[in-house]
Amino acid sequence: MKKKIFVRAPVLSQSGYGEQSRFALRALRSREDIFDIYVQPIPWGQTGWVWEDSEFRRWLDAKIAETQIAINQKTLQPEISLQITIPNEFQKLAPLNYGYTAG
């Protein structure tokens, strides 16, 4: 059975944390056989968002939309959270919570 993982990160930001977030998502995506991935983008300072039309961006947009629907319907109950941000923004979002930071 797949594990639900909720990724809360600046996935659309044109920043170092944004690239770090996309790197993590590409790694998770390579194992969609074991992970059911949910994505919630967060802002990162005053940085712009990636705009390119690519297969990865279309996949990411679909995951963001799927996540927002699950949040609105209160059906998202992830087993794991991966939060890519600064440590003082980490939250308890799932039974297993991982913080991924540059610090």
Secondary structure, 3 states (H helix, E strand, C coil): CCEEEEEEECCCECCHHHHHHHHHHHHHHCCCCCEEEEEEECCCCCCCECCCCCHHHHHHHHHHHHHHHHHHCCCCCCCEEEEECCHHHCCCCCCEEEEECCC
